[in-house]
């Protein structure tokens, strides 16, 4: 018997396959790597803004204790006639302002602001999300303008050496710092949440950290 002749190798062209194509070339910003990088940046910004909000919240709690101490001490001193705390009303007012502005960021982050959602509840998911993003933009613009105004006021008070009109005659820019710092952290918090919403990580991040 004759052995079968060996078949000649196939002449069909072979298509080379690049095992690791360069996906970073000529890809849109919303590509896999770009989206992952943006999501990582959003998570990092959320973590940083959350840390700043927590520090501001602790400072707001300290301001509350200062206000409680001075107001209570002043009332007891006047009632008993044993002492008088000079500038208690003035310091209590400064502490109340610090309590309000330093607590803005954490209050917003935790969803404790009063919201009226009569119209939004009637919208479908996509228009509702768009309206939420629009409201975030409006809130961000308001917070940035407010922070810019307060910092201009702080610098002006420091440059002119303005003091309070109370008996303490404090340099007024010192208690005004709580206004500038509080609104600055508030603006940072709004921006981080807005960015997280746009890249789709905000709900997951907040859920992982027990905020929402």
N, CA, C and O of each residue as an XYZ file, in Angstrom:
848
protein
N       0.839     -1.194      0.000
C       0.000      0.000      0.000
C       0.874      1.244      0.000
O       1.965      1.273      0.570
N       0.360      2.251     -0.652
C       1.058      3.515     -0.692
C       0.515      4.427      0.404
O      -0.694      4.571      0.585
N       1.438      5.027      1.117
C       0.997      5.962      2.157
C       0.401      7.214      1.513
O       0.867      7.647      0.459
N      -0.648      7.810      2.148
C      -1.262      9.023      1.581
C      -0.259     10.168      1.588
O       0.527     10.350      2.517
N      -0.329     10.910      0.527
C       0.554     12.048      0.416
C       0.224     13.104      1.468
O      -0.945     13.355      1.760
N       1.261     13.719      2.036
C       1.027     14.770      3.058
C       0.394     15.977      2.409
O       0.782     16.394      1.318
N      -0.602     16.542      3.106
C      -1.285     17.710      2.584
C      -0.389     18.937      2.714
O       0.225     19.144      3.760
N      -0.309     19.732      1.691
C       0.508     20.954      1.792
C      -0.084     21.914      2.799
O      -1.296     21.919      3.013
N       0.744     22.718      3.413
C       0.212     23.672      4.419
C      -0.762     24.632      3.788
O      -0.660     24.983      2.612
N      -1.716     25.048      4.609
C      -2.775     25.945      4.123
C      -2.171     27.275      3.742
O      -1.283     27.790      4.423
N      -2.655     27.820      2.659
C      -2.200     29.103      2.170
C      -3.078     30.256      2.628
O      -2.862     31.400      2.229
N      -4.074     29.960      3.471
C      -4.969     31.012      3.937
C      -4.189     31.984      4.818
O      -3.420     31.560      5.681
N      -4.379     33.248      4.610
C      -3.650     34.237      5.434
C      -4.099     34.193      6.879
O      -5.282     34.010      7.169
N      -3.167     34.358      7.768
C      -3.461     34.384      9.206
C      -3.480     35.831      9.678
O      -2.585     36.620      9.374
N      -4.517     36.152     10.422
C      -4.699     37.524     10.900
C      -3.989     37.662     12.238
O      -4.356     36.978     13.193
N      -2.997     38.515     12.334
C      -2.305     38.678     13.630
C      -3.229     39.324     14.659
O      -3.995     40.233     14.340
N      -3.146     38.854     15.863
C      -3.975     39.367     16.962
C      -3.070     39.978     18.006
O      -2.164     39.318     18.516
N      -3.308     41.221     18.321
C      -2.529     41.898     19.351
C      -3.083     41.506     20.708
O      -4.215     41.871     21.021
N      -2.330     40.772     21.533
C      -2.884     40.322     22.825
C      -3.204     41.468     23.752
O      -4.098     41.329     24.587
N      -2.524     42.592     23.651
C      -2.782     43.732     24.527
C      -2.887     44.985     23.670
O      -1.935     45.760     23.575
N      -4.031     45.180     23.053
C      -4.169     46.364     22.208
C      -4.058     47.625     23.041
O      -4.412     47.638     24.220
N      -3.574     48.660     22.433
C      -3.398     49.940     23.114
C      -4.740     50.652     23.155
O      -5.096     51.391     22.237
N      -5.469     50.421     24.224
C      -6.806     51.006     24.319
C      -6.752     52.473     24.675
O      -7.777     53.154     24.657
N      -5.563     52.975     25.002
C      -5.471     54.373     25.384
C      -5.316     55.317     24.211
O      -5.306     56.534     24.398
N      -5.193     54.783     22.999
C      -4.975     55.624     21.837
C      -6.294     55.866     21.120
O      -7.033     54.933     20.806
N      -6.569     57.137     20.871
C      -7.753     57.532     20.119
C      -9.033     56.988     20.736
O      -9.955     56.600     20.018
N      -9.093     56.959     22.057
C     -10.323     56.536     22.732
C     -10.946     57.754     23.378
O     -10.237     58.664     23.808
N     -12.265     57.780     23.451
C     -12.914     58.920     24.084
C     -12.654     58.946     25.573
O     -12.216     57.961     26.168
N     -12.938     60.114     26.171
C     -12.707     60.283     27.606
C     -13.543     59.322     28.420
O     -13.148     58.934     29.520
N     -14.680     58.938     27.902
C     -15.560     58.039     28.641
C     -15.207     56.588     28.476
O     -16.018     55.729     28.823
N     -14.003     56.256     27.950
C     -13.592     54.879     27.791
C     -13.415     54.197     29.126
O     -13.633     54.781     30.188
N     -13.005     52.916     29.038
C     -12.914     52.125     30.264
C     -11.901     52.700     31.235
O     -12.196     52.899     32.413
N     -10.688     52.969     30.724
C      -9.660     53.491     31.613
C      -9.989     54.903     32.072
O      -9.778     55.239     33.237
N     -10.505     55.733     31.169
C     -10.865     57.094     31.552
C     -11.968     57.118     32.587
O     -11.916     57.892     33.543
N     -12.985     56.256     32.395
C     -14.085     56.203     33.356
C     -13.609     55.692     34.711
O     -14.030     56.188     35.756
N     -12.716     54.683     34.681
C     -12.199     54.155     35.949
C     -11.374     55.202     36.683
O     -11.478     55.337     37.902
N     -10.550     55.947     35.938
C      -9.765     56.998     36.573
C     -10.626     58.101     37.145
O     -10.359     58.611     38.233
N     -11.678     58.475     36.396
C     -12.581     59.515     36.884
C     -13.355     59.047     38.107
O     -13.581     59.818     39.040
N     -13.759     57.783     38.100
C     -14.466     57.236     39.259
C     -13.549     57.210     40.486
O     -13.979     57.521     41.596
N     -12.275     56.834     40.273
C     -11.330     56.823     41.395
C     -11.115     58.230     41.939
O     -11.037     58.426     43.152
N     -11.018     59.216     41.035
C     -10.854     60.600     41.484
C     -12.081     61.079     42.250
O     -11.961     61.795     43.244
N     -13.266     60.680     41.779
C     -14.497     61.072     42.470
C     -14.563     60.455     43.860
O     -14.984     61.108     44.815
N     -14.147     59.196     43.973
C     -14.153     58.549     45.284
C     -13.145     59.211     46.230
O     -13.426     59.399     47.414
N     -11.980     59.559     45.701
C     -10.986     60.227     46.536
C     -11.484     61.591     46.991
O     -11.276     61.979     48.141
N     -12.135     62.314     46.099
C     -12.670     63.624     46.468
C     -13.798     63.488     47.478
O     -13.920     64.310     48.386
N     -14.623     62.458     47.327
C     -15.679     62.207     48.308
C     -15.084     61.907     49.680
O     -15.584     62.383     50.700
N     -14.023     61.124     49.699
C     -13.383     60.803     50.982
C     -12.774     62.054     51.614
O     -12.901     62.268     52.820
N     -12.117     62.874     50.805
C     -11.492     64.084     51.337
C     -12.536     65.075     51.833
O     -12.390     65.643     52.916
N     -13.592     65.286     51.045
C     -14.643     66.205     51.476
C     -15.368     65.675     52.709
O     -15.799     66.447     53.566
N     -15.498     64.353     52.791
C     -16.106     63.778     53.988
C     -15.255     64.003     55.228
O     -15.778     64.278     56.308
N     -13.940     63.884     55.068
C     -13.043     64.160     56.190
C     -13.161     65.618     56.629
O     -13.253     65.907     57.822
N     -13.157     66.542     55.654
C     -13.291     67.965     55.988
C     -14.627     68.246     56.662
O     -14.696     69.033     57.606
N     -15.687     67.604     56.178
C     -17.006     67.799     56.782
C     -17.036     67.298     58.222
O     -17.653     67.914     59.091
N     -16.365     66.179     58.465
C     -16.333     65.635     59.826
C     -15.554     66.547     60.770
O     -15.977     66.784     61.901
N     -14.409     67.060     60.299
C     -13.635     67.990     61.117
C     -14.455     69.248     61.415
O     -14.457     69.741     62.543
N     -15.154     69.765     60.394
C     -15.991     70.940     60.608
C     -17.129     70.631     61.574
O     -17.523     71.483     62.370
N     -17.658     69.403     61.501
C     -18.727     69.018     62.426
C     -18.228     68.986     63.863
O     -18.932     69.423     64.774
N     -17.022     68.475     64.073
C     -16.436     68.458     65.421
C     -16.250     69.885     65.930
O     -16.532     70.185     67.090
N     -15.768     70.766     65.039
C     -15.609     72.170     65.430
C     -16.958     72.809     65.749
O     -17.057     73.626     66.664
N     -18.002     72.438     64.993
C     -19.340     72.956     65.283
C     -19.824     72.473     66.644
O     -20.464     73.222     67.383
N     -19.513     71.207     66.976
C     -19.878     70.704     68.303
C     -19.149     71.442     69.408
O     -19.725     71.720     70.461
N     -17.874     71.765     69.173
C     -17.131     72.550     70.161
C     -17.736     73.941     70.319
O     -17.812     74.468     71.429
N     -18.170     74.539     69.197
C     -18.825     75.853     69.274
C     -20.114     75.771     70.067
O     -20.450     76.692     70.811
N     -20.842     74.666     69.910
C     -22.070     74.477     70.687
C     -21.769     74.410     72.176
O     -22.499     74.990     72.980
N     -20.703     73.710     72.555
C     -20.334     73.625     73.966
C     -19.921     74.990     74.511
O     -20.255     75.334     75.645
N     -19.192     75.769     73.702
C     -18.801     77.112     74.129
C     -20.038     77.976     74.346
O     -20.145     78.679     75.351
N     -20.962     77.920     73.404
C     -22.187     78.709     73.538
C     -22.983     78.282     74.768
O     -23.499     79.124     75.504
N     -23.080     76.974     74.986
C     -23.810     76.469     76.152
C     -23.150     76.921     77.446
O     -23.835     77.315     78.390
N     -21.810     76.867     77.498
C     -21.098     77.248     78.714
C     -21.295     78.720     79.041
O     -21.619     79.076     80.174
N     -21.094     79.583     78.030
C     -21.167     81.009     78.296
C     -22.590     81.473     78.578
O     -22.805     82.292     79.472
N     -23.555     80.967     77.836
C     -24.937     81.392     78.061
C     -25.427     80.901     79.416
O     -26.041     81.655     80.171
N     -25.154     79.628     79.724
C     -25.583     79.084     81.013
C     -24.859     79.776     82.168
O     -25.482     80.117     83.174
N     -23.550     79.984     82.029
C     -22.793     80.669     83.084
C     -23.256     82.092     83.286
O     -23.314     82.572     84.418
N     -23.587     82.777     82.202
C     -24.063     84.154     82.320
C     -25.415     84.210     83.030
O     -25.640     85.066     83.886
N     -26.314     83.290     82.668
C     -27.641     83.275     83.308
C     -27.521     82.948     84.787
O     -28.151     83.603     85.617
N     -26.725     81.948     85.127
C     -26.563     81.584     86.534
C     -25.890     82.701     87.321
O     -26.265     82.981     88.459
N     -24.893     83.339     86.709
C     -24.223     84.430     87.407
C     -25.149     85.603     87.675
O     -25.103     86.199     88.751
N     -25.991     85.939     86.704
C     -26.934     87.038     86.927
C     -28.014     86.661     87.933
O     -28.468     87.500     88.711
N     -28.421     85.398     87.913
C     -29.472     84.962     88.829
C     -28.978     84.935     90.275
O     -29.681     85.371     91.186
N     -27.775     84.424     90.476
C     -27.248     84.325     91.840
C     -26.528     85.595     92.276
O     -26.398     85.860     93.471
N     -26.061     86.378     91.309
C     -25.314     87.575     91.645
C     -23.887     87.306     92.081
O     -23.238     88.186     92.646
N     -23.384     86.098     91.829
C     -22.055     85.739     92.275
C     -20.966     86.150     91.289
O     -19.839     86.426     91.700
N     -21.278     86.196     90.017
C     -20.262     86.554     89.018
C     -20.954     87.146     87.798
O     -22.178     87.130     87.668
N     -20.126     87.659     86.927
C     -20.613     88.202     85.663
C     -19.599     87.862     84.579
O     -18.421     88.204     84.682
N     -20.068     87.195     83.557
C     -19.208     86.826     82.429
C     -19.277     87.929     81.382
O     -20.285     88.094     80.695
N     -18.179     88.681     81.273
C     -18.150     89.758     80.302
C     -18.099     89.201     78.881
O     -17.332     88.286     78.582
N     -18.915     89.762     78.031
C     -18.919     89.350     76.627
C     -19.580     88.029     76.370
O     -19.360     87.424     75.321
N     -20.402     87.553     77.316
C     -21.049     86.258     77.120
C     -22.003     86.294     75.926
O     -22.050     85.345     75.144
N     -22.754     87.372     75.782
C     -23.674     87.483     74.648
C     -22.905     87.521     73.326
O     -23.306     86.907     72.337
N     -21.793     88.257     73.336
C     -20.989     88.365     72.119
C     -20.397     87.015     71.725
O     -20.492     86.609     70.567
N     -19.790     86.323     72.681
C     -19.197     85.027     72.389
C     -20.257     83.992     72.026
O     -20.030     83.128     71.180
N     -21.414     84.087     72.672
C     -22.503     83.177     72.324
C     -22.969     83.374     70.887
O     -23.288     82.407     70.196
N     -23.008     84.628     70.436
C     -23.388     84.894     69.051
C     -22.362     84.364     68.068
O     -22.722     83.788     67.042
N     -21.076     84.555     68.376
C     -20.033     84.018     67.508
C     -20.116     82.488     67.447
O     -19.984     81.894     66.377
N     -20.333     81.870     68.587
C     -20.413     80.411     68.616
C     -21.626     79.914     67.840
O     -21.553     78.878     67.179
N     -22.736     80.633     67.909
C     -23.922     80.228     67.156
C     -23.674     80.312     65.657
O     -24.090     79.428     64.908
N     -22.997     81.373     65.216
C     -22.662     81.494     63.798
C     -21.735     80.370     63.358
O     -21.919     79.796     62.285
N     -20.731     80.050     64.186
C     -19.816     78.957     63.857
C     -20.560     77.630     63.815
O     -20.300     76.802     62.942
N     -21.482     77.418     64.748
C     -22.265     76.189     64.775
C     -23.048     76.019     63.480
O     -23.116     74.918     62.935
N     -23.630     77.089     62.992
C     -24.445     77.010     61.781
C     -23.595     76.746     60.543
O     -23.860     75.801     59.799
N     -22.581     77.569     60.318
C     -21.838     77.482     59.067
C     -20.910     76.264     59.023
O     -20.738     75.666     57.961
N     -20.317     75.891     60.147
C     -19.444     74.722     60.151
C     -20.224     73.415     60.026
O     -19.661     72.390     59.643
N     -21.489     73.449     60.342
C     -22.304     72.241     60.221
C     -23.001     72.089     58.885
O     -23.690     71.093     58.670
N     -22.844     73.049     57.976
C     -23.550     72.995     56.689
C     -23.149     71.770     55.861
O     -24.008     71.056     55.345
N     -21.849     71.536     55.740
C     -21.377     70.475     54.849
C     -21.865     69.101     55.295
O     -22.371     68.327     54.482
N     -21.717     68.801     56.565
C     -22.142     67.482     57.051
C     -23.659     67.343     56.989
O     -24.171     66.258     56.711
N     -24.376     68.422     57.243
C     -25.830     68.367     57.142
C     -26.260     68.054     55.719
O     -27.159     67.242     55.503
N     -25.622     68.696     54.746
C     -25.940     68.429     53.346
C     -25.557     67.008     52.955
O     -26.302     66.327     52.250
N     -24.403     66.570     53.414
C     -23.916     65.235     53.066
C     -24.834     64.145     53.602
O     -25.065     63.140     52.929
N     -25.350     64.335     54.789
C     -26.205     63.326     55.406
C     -27.651     63.415     54.952
O     -28.479     62.618     55.393
N     -27.982     64.375     54.071
C     -29.341     64.498     53.555
C     -30.329     65.053     54.554
O     -31.523     64.765     54.472
N     -29.845     65.851     55.504
C     -30.715     66.370     56.558
C     -31.346     67.710     56.195
O     -32.160     68.233     56.957
N     -30.982     68.276     55.039
C     -31.629     69.516     54.630
C     -33.096     69.252     54.285
O     -33.443     68.189     53.770
N     -33.936     70.221     54.571
C     -35.345     70.114     54.212
C     -35.484     70.254     52.704
O     -34.978     71.210     52.117
N     -36.163     69.312     52.081
C     -36.331     69.325     50.641
C     -37.811     69.232     50.293
O     -38.575     68.514     50.938
N     -38.192     69.963     49.272
C     -39.561     69.926     48.759
C     -39.511     69.229     47.405
O     -38.981     69.778     46.440
N     -40.056     68.037     47.335
C     -39.940     67.207     46.125
C     -41.299     66.921     45.500
O     -41.517     65.846     44.940
N     -42.206     67.879     45.596
C     -43.549     67.656     45.048
C     -43.492     67.432     43.540
O     -44.156     66.541     43.010
N     -42.696     68.246     42.857
C     -42.599     68.129     41.396
C     -41.712     66.957     41.006
O     -42.050     66.211     40.087
N     -40.590     66.780     41.683
C     -39.639     65.740     41.292
C     -40.214     64.341     41.439
O     -39.864     63.445     40.670
N     -41.083     64.142     42.405
C     -41.653     62.815     42.594
C     -42.547     62.403     41.436
O     -42.810     61.215     41.253
N     -43.015     63.356     40.658
C     -43.887     63.054     39.524
C     -43.110     62.853     38.230
O     -43.703     62.532     37.200
N     -41.799     63.036     38.266
C     -40.993     62.894     37.063
C     -40.502     61.458     36.911
O     -40.389     60.715     37.886
N     -40.214     61.087     35.668
C     -39.599     59.791     35.398
C     -38.137     59.830     35.844
O     -37.603     60.908     36.105
N     -37.483     58.668     35.936
C     -36.120     58.644     36.497
C     -35.137     59.573     35.809
O     -34.377     60.259     36.491
N     -35.121     59.621     34.470
C     -34.126     60.441     33.789
C     -34.340     61.934     34.021
O     -33.385     62.625     34.376
N     -35.563     62.468     33.835
C     -35.759     63.891     34.160
C     -35.539     64.202     35.636
O     -35.087     65.295     35.976
N     -35.856     63.248     36.518
C     -35.634     63.484     37.937
C     -34.139     63.614     38.240
O     -33.724     64.481     39.009
N     -33.338     62.739     37.624
C     -31.891     62.825     37.821
C     -31.335     64.120     37.249
O     -30.462     64.743     37.854
N     -31.833     64.527     36.090
C     -31.366     65.776     35.489
C     -31.718     66.970     36.363
O     -30.913     67.888     36.518
N     -32.922     66.962     36.937
C     -33.317     68.068     37.814
C     -32.484     68.084     39.084
O     -32.160     69.153     39.603
N     -32.130     66.894     39.592
C     -31.258     66.830     40.772
C     -29.894     67.440     40.457
O     -29.365     68.224     41.246
N     -29.329     67.084     39.312
C     -28.032     67.641     38.938
C     -28.101     69.152     38.769
O     -27.167     69.864     39.138
N     -29.199     69.641     38.214
C     -29.365     71.084     38.059
C     -29.422     71.777     39.420
O     -28.830     72.840     39.604
N     -30.126     71.182     40.360
C     -30.208     71.765     41.701
C     -28.845     71.737     42.401
O     -28.500     72.655     43.145
N     -28.082     70.678     42.153
C     -26.721     70.631     42.703
C     -25.885     71.766     42.137
O     -25.125     72.399     42.870
N     -26.014     72.032     40.841
C     -25.261     73.123     40.223
C     -25.652     74.471     40.815
O     -24.791     75.307     41.084
N     -26.953     74.683     41.018
C     -27.415     75.939     41.610
C     -26.882     76.085     43.031
O     -26.417     77.158     43.416
N     -26.950     75.001     43.814
C     -26.438     75.039     45.185
C     -24.933     75.285     45.203
O     -24.432     76.016     46.057
N     -24.212     74.674     44.261
C     -22.767     74.873     44.188
C     -22.433     76.322     43.865
O     -21.538     76.906     44.476
N     -23.151     76.909     42.903
C     -22.906     78.308     42.553
C     -23.182     79.217     43.749
O     -22.415     80.141     44.022
N     -24.265     78.955     44.453
C     -24.606     79.772     45.622
C     -23.536     79.638     46.705
O     -23.134     80.637     47.301
N     -23.074     78.422     46.963
C     -22.071     78.203     48.009
C     -20.740     78.858     47.635
O     -20.073     79.436     48.494
N     -20.351     78.772     46.362
C     -19.094     79.381     45.926
C     -19.161     80.898     46.066
O     -18.216     81.523     46.548
N     -20.281     81.490     45.644
C     -20.437     82.949     45.761
C     -20.408     83.367     47.229
O     -19.782     84.365     47.587
N     -21.084     82.604     48.064
C     -21.122     82.928     49.491
C     -19.738     82.815     50.115
O     -19.328     83.682     50.888
N     -19.015     81.745     49.779
C     -17.659     81.578     50.313
C     -16.746     82.700     49.829
O     -15.962     83.232     50.614
N     -16.833     83.065     48.560
C     -16.009     84.151     48.032
C     -16.311     85.463     48.759
O     -15.395     86.212     49.099
N     -17.580     85.735     48.993
C     -17.947     86.968     49.692
C     -17.410     86.978     51.117
O     -16.869     87.985     51.573
N     -17.558     85.859     51.820
C     -17.097     85.806     53.210
C     -15.582     85.960     53.304
O     -15.086     86.627     54.212
N     -14.839     85.349     52.374
C     -13.384     85.478     52.432
C     -12.942     86.893     52.087
O     -11.959     87.390     52.637
N     -13.662     87.542     51.183
C     -13.373     88.947     50.928
C     -13.629     89.794     52.168
O     -12.867     90.712     52.470
N     -14.705     89.481     52.884
C     -15.026     90.201     54.111
C     -13.969     89.965     55.182
O     -13.587     90.893     55.895
N     -13.495     88.725     55.299
C     -12.470     88.392     56.286
C     -11.182     89.157     56.003
O     -10.593     89.752     56.905
N     -10.753     89.137     54.750
C      -9.521     89.844     54.395
C      -9.654     91.349     54.596
O      -8.710     92.012     55.027
N     -10.824     91.881     54.283
C     -11.040     93.320     54.481
C     -11.017     93.674     55.961
O     -10.425     94.682     56.347
N     -11.653     92.861     56.791
C     -11.663     93.122     58.231
C     -10.261     93.031     58.815
O      -9.903     93.808     59.701
N      -9.468     92.084     58.322
C      -8.096     91.955     58.819
C      -7.226     93.133     58.368
O      -6.434     93.660     59.149
N      -7.375     93.535     57.127
C      -6.547     94.631     56.606
C      -6.860     95.955     57.294
O      -5.962     96.762     57.534
N      -8.128     96.176     57.609
C      -8.517     97.437     58.237
C      -8.455     97.380     59.764
O      -8.688     98.390     60.429
N      -8.144     96.217     60.322
C      -8.058     96.095     61.771
C      -9.382     96.297     62.473
O      -9.423     96.859     63.567
N     -10.476     95.845     61.857
C     -11.801     96.026     62.438
C     -11.964     95.159     63.676
O     -11.599     93.983     63.680
N     -12.515     95.756     64.724
C     -12.773     95.023     65.970
C     -14.265     95.007     66.254
O     -15.030     95.802     65.706
N     -14.661     94.090     67.119
C     -16.072     93.989     67.481
C     -16.475     95.179     68.346
O     -15.637     95.825     68.975
N     -17.781     95.453     68.363
C     -18.287     96.597     69.119
C     -18.600     96.244     70.565
O     -19.034     97.103     71.333
N     -18.382     94.978     70.945
C     -18.655     94.565     72.317
C     -17.531     94.937     73.258
O     -16.572     95.609     72.879
N     -17.667     94.486     74.494
C     -16.677     94.823     75.511
C     -15.345     94.117     75.267
O     -14.307     94.578     75.742
N     -15.362     93.015     74.539
C     -14.132     92.275     74.289
C     -13.271     92.939     73.218
O     -12.046     92.815     73.242
N     -13.897     93.635     72.290
C     -13.185     94.310     71.191
C     -12.242     93.360     70.473
O     -11.068     93.672     70.273
N     -12.757     92.204     70.087
C     -11.972     91.206     69.372
C     -11.709     91.666     67.941
O     -12.525     92.391     67.372
N     -10.589     91.258     67.350
C     -10.442     91.424     65.891
C     -11.546     90.620     65.196
O     -11.606     89.397     65.325
N     -12.392     91.297     64.481
C     -13.626     90.671     64.001
C     -13.357     89.572     62.985
O     -14.213     88.715     62.763
N     -12.165     89.582     62.357
C     -11.902     88.564     61.345
C     -11.722     87.183     61.960
O     -11.881     86.179     61.266
N     -11.394     87.112     63.248
C     -11.231     85.807     63.882
C     -12.546     85.026     63.953
O     -12.586     83.879     63.508
N     -13.624     85.604     64.497
C     -14.882     84.851     64.451
C     -15.449     84.718     63.050
O     -16.230     83.804     62.785
N     -15.070     85.616     62.144
C     -15.559     85.501     60.775
C     -14.940     84.330     60.033
O     -15.462     83.912     59.000
N     -13.842     83.795     60.537
C     -13.209     82.651     59.885
C     -14.148     81.460     59.773
O     -14.097     80.715     58.794
N     -14.998     81.280     60.762
C     -15.919     80.141     60.714
C     -16.878     80.261     59.534
O     -17.309     79.246     58.988
N     -17.219     81.483     59.134
C     -18.105     81.680     57.993
C     -17.411     81.272     56.699
O     -17.981     80.551     55.880
N     -16.163     81.744     56.520
C     -15.440     81.411     55.303
C     -15.089     79.939     55.203
O     -15.242     79.329     54.145
N     -14.614     79.362     56.313
C     -14.242     77.951     56.302
C     -15.474     77.073     56.103
O     -15.443     76.120     55.324
N     -16.548     77.392     56.801
C     -17.756     76.586     56.696
C     -18.344     76.580     55.297
O     -18.701     75.521     54.781
N     -18.451     77.749     54.674
C     -19.017     77.802     53.327
C     -18.051     77.205     52.295
O     -18.491     76.646     51.290
N     -16.736     77.319     52.536
C     -15.775     76.695     51.632
C     -15.898     75.180     51.632
O     -15.915     74.554     50.572
N     -15.983     74.588     52.823
C     -16.158     73.131     52.914
C     -17.519     72.728     52.366
O     -17.654     71.661     51.767
N     -18.515     73.560     52.565
C     -19.851     73.302     52.019
C     -19.801     73.225     50.493
O     -20.374     72.314     49.895
N     -19.110     74.186     49.861
C     -18.980     74.170     48.401
C     -18.212     72.933     47.933
O     -18.580     72.315     46.934
N     -17.146     72.571     48.654
C     -16.389     71.372     48.302
C     -17.251     70.129     48.410
O     -17.153     69.233     47.571
N     -18.090     70.062     49.424
C     -18.956     68.903     49.608
C     -19.975     68.794     48.483
O     -20.221     67.700     47.973
N     -20.565     69.908     48.095
C     -21.534     69.885     46.994
C     -20.863     69.439     45.703
O     -21.415     68.622     44.966
N     -19.664     69.977     45.423
C     -18.964     69.623     44.194
C     -18.615     68.136     44.166
O     -18.771     67.485     43.134
N     -18.149     67.599     45.284
C     -17.778     66.185     45.310
C     -18.993     65.290     45.097
O     -18.900     64.287     44.390
N     -20.117     65.633     45.689
C     -21.333     64.842     45.496
C     -21.853     64.968     44.069
O     -22.330     63.989     43.493
N     -21.763     66.164     43.496
C     -22.200     66.342     42.108
C     -21.323     65.525     41.170
O     -21.837     64.847     40.280
N     -20.013     65.580     41.356
C     -19.115     64.786     40.528
C     -19.387     63.296     40.697
O     -19.365     62.541     39.725
N     -19.641     62.879     41.924
C     -19.963     61.477     42.161
C     -21.249     61.055     41.479
O     -21.353     59.930     40.991
N     -22.226     61.944     41.440
C     -23.470     61.632     40.745
C     -23.232     61.496     39.242
O     -23.784     60.599     38.605
N     -22.423     62.372     38.680
C     -22.214     62.377     37.238
C     -21.446     61.138     36.758
O     -21.687     60.646     35.656
N     -20.523     60.637     37.586
C     -19.753     59.456     37.184
C     -20.354     58.175     37.744
O     -19.845     57.087     37.475
N     -21.429     58.288     38.519
C     -22.155     57.116     38.972
C     -21.566     56.384     40.144
O     -21.790     55.181     40.282
N     -20.812     57.062     41.007
C     -20.227     56.377     42.160
C     -20.771     56.891     43.481
O     -20.473     56.329     44.535
N     -21.562     57.949     43.437
C     -21.918     58.596     44.697
C     -22.774     57.702     45.564
O     -22.553     57.633     46.773
N     -23.745     57.013     44.987
C     -24.635     56.197     45.812
C     -23.891     55.003     46.393
O     -24.083     54.653     47.558
N     -23.032     54.372     45.572
C     -22.264     53.251     46.094
C     -21.307     53.665     47.196
O     -21.179     52.978     48.209
N     -20.635     54.790     46.997
C     -19.668     55.255     48.000
C     -20.377     55.584     49.302
O     -19.931     55.173     50.373
N     -21.478     56.324     49.218
C     -22.178     56.705     50.439
C     -22.740     55.469     51.143
O     -22.759     55.409     52.372
N     -23.193     54.496     50.374
C     -23.706     53.293     50.995
C     -22.620     52.498     51.704
O     -22.849     51.951     52.782
N     -21.421     52.434     51.089
C     -20.306     51.717     51.710
C     -19.885     52.360     53.012
O     -19.436     51.667     53.925
N     -20.021     53.677     53.119
C     -19.557     54.400     54.298
C     -20.696     54.740     55.256
O     -20.521     55.532     56.183
N     -21.852     54.144     55.030
C     -22.955     54.292     55.971
C     -23.561     55.666     56.037
O     -24.169     56.030     57.043
N     -23.402     56.450     54.961
C     -23.962     57.801     54.979
C     -25.359     57.819     54.414
O     -26.202     58.581     54.886
N     -25.629     56.997     53.409
C     -26.950     56.959     52.785
C     -27.432     55.528     52.701
O     -28.529     55.274     52.205
